[in-house]
Amino acid sequence: MAQYLDPGRVIMGTFGQIFIEGIWQSNLNHLEANVEADKRELNLVGTDYTVFKLGRKKGTGTMSGYKVTSEMISRGFQKFNIIHKLEDPEAYGFERIQLNGCMVDKIQLANWTAGEEVVEETAFTFESYELLDPIVAS
């Protein structure tokens, strides 16, 4: 008989956390980080397929949430590290990834509308990452 995924093991972002330089950013409620590889096309003899060689990698991301302080403005374009923790009480465990050498793409000085919460979105790049704690099915 087929084994089905236990729906309780699916991770929800509700319990995610973002730490910048070790300080929990409880106002942030969204994080996306990606690594994109520059694949080099090679045309080799003896095959009718194009093959690829891994080139340089580029880390990009976006974080957003409610504006509470002027910390991101004060930080300027100085590099910093982010540790994100993704956890769910029903999951097999939690995952922590450290993004190293983060630098913002632009600094949002103002973006508000009367009667609405002020949301701050920050795009950034990073130079490397470390998987500190992987989630492993038991």
Buried (B, 14 or more C-beta within 10 A) or exposed (E): EEEEEEEEEEBEEEEBBBBBEEEEBEBBBEBEBEEEEEEEEEEEEEEEEEEEEEEEEEBBBBBBBEBEEEEBEEBEEEBBBBBBBBBBEEBBBBBBBBBBBBBBEEEBEEEEEEEEEEBBBBBBBBEEBEEEBEBEEE
